[in-house]
Amino acid sequence: MKNPLEILNVDLGERSYPIYIGQGALGEQLILEKYIDSSQVLIVTNETIAPLYLSKFVDQFPERLDVKTSILPDGEIYKTLETLNKIFDALLESRCNRQVTLIALGGGVIGDMTGFAAACYQRGVNFIQIPTTLLSQVDSSVGGKTGVNHRLGKNMIGAFYQPKCVLIDTTVLSTLPDRELSAGLAEVIKYGAICDRQFFEWLEQNMESLLLRDNAALTYAIKTSCKKKAEVVAKDEKESGIRATLNFGHTFGHAIETQMGYGQWLHGEAVAVGMCMAADFSEKLTWLSPEDNARIRALCLKAKLPVMKPQAMVAEDFIKHMKVDKKNVSASIRLILLKTLGEARIYDCTDVALLNEVINRQDQVPS
């Protein structure tokens, strides 16, 4: 007998929604039906996930529902306006109205694009998140950030648009490649680093179990990560303040993704390096102790994540991209740093020489 699903709530007033977490959640058709307002459903997935789960998932819906599918190419390189139009094509060709429900069945790219399509189609329709990667389960599926990339910047075109619910099935992680599992662990580590020192310590003790896909360990890590994110989003839905701290490591990381070409580095890999660079900056300001800085780097390595910037990138490459980051205010580059392990702070950097020094330090720090 399987355990009942755990339920968290993202408290946003009339836009509040639940997060269901547990084994077999993908088969909870009765839960899904609660959030479908009409007979029209469009499931958006990709070419990797479709052969694994789509047919069985579609078969569970009752005949009264008119279920259509849109299968997109897989990869960050396809997170574009051009690919987004394929979702609109499917909606219009099926004559979907404002009561249609979009279901995102896939990783962060599918979730972000489906949510953005839902925000735009007929000025807003319902959607449901069913994330199938660890990274999307602990981060991108929760909080309502949707969008696509532009060649000059990651996630620069999008909208804040909340789902009706999030359904997280831990069993789908059994088919996740090792590299993608590690990439998801970067976002898990982030939560410990920015707001929960005890969780960080738990990760140090349990990283091997997570890499071995122990269900109890994964469920705890996912639940804790979602809870931390839900608490922050409830306080600051549209990132005017504290929610920016969730971007720890992302300013450096997004620069890597943009410069190296979307998909060359997985998002979590770039964020891991970004966290190490932000931790270095925090130590440079004498905020973070050298010992705690070393612990962050060591935990990333334990999770089989990179901790050094791409050799091909120099400081000028980073700063070029960081200057167009969405968080920036006026002429400063807004960074998320650590006052101590478990406590993040927003830091508006105007000292380009200091930033150069921190970036160049990556060439000397042993991995």
GIRA-V556070 format. One line per field, one symbol per residue. phi: phi as a letter, one per 30 degrees, with the letter a starting at -180 (. if undefined). psi: psi as a letter, one per 20 degrees, with the letter a starting at -180 (. if undefined). burial: 1 if it has 16 or more other C-alpha atoms within 10 Angstrom, else 0. Layout:
phi = ???
psi = ???
burial = ???
This chain:
phi = .dddddbcbcdbidcdacccbldiddcddddeddccdbdcbbccbbdddeddbdddddddddddccccbbccdckddcdbdddeddddeddddchdcdcdccbccldddddddddddddcdhikbdbbcbdccddddcbddcjidblbdbecadhdbladadddabcccdddddcdeeddddeddeddeedddcaadddedddedbddddddiddddddddddddddddddddddadchcaddeddceidddddddddddjejdcdeddddedddddddedddedidddeddeddddddddddicdbcdeedcceddddedddcddddbhcdcdccccdadjbcbdbccccddddedddddedcddc
psi = pqqqqqpqponkcijqqqopprpjhhjmhhgghhjoiaippopparighghgigghghhiqqhipnprqooqqpqhhjmrhghhhhghggghhjlqaijqppponaahgggghghhghhhpkkorqqppnpjqgghhifhipijpqarqqhiqpkioaqooqrhrpooohhiihjpqghhgghhhghghggghhjnhhhghghhhjhhhghjkpggggggggggghggghgghhhmgklidhhhhijpihggghgggggippigpqghghhgghghghhggghhjkfpqhghghhgghhghhjlqqjqqphiprhhgghghhijqhiqpciropqorphrojoqqpoopinhggggggghhhihpq.
burial = 0000100111110000111111111100000100010001111111001100110010001000001111110111011100010111011001010011111111111111111111101001111111111111111111111111100011100110111111111111100000011111111111111111101100110010011010101110111111111101110111100111111111111111111001011111111111111111111100111000101111110111111111000010011011111011000111111111111111010000001001111100000
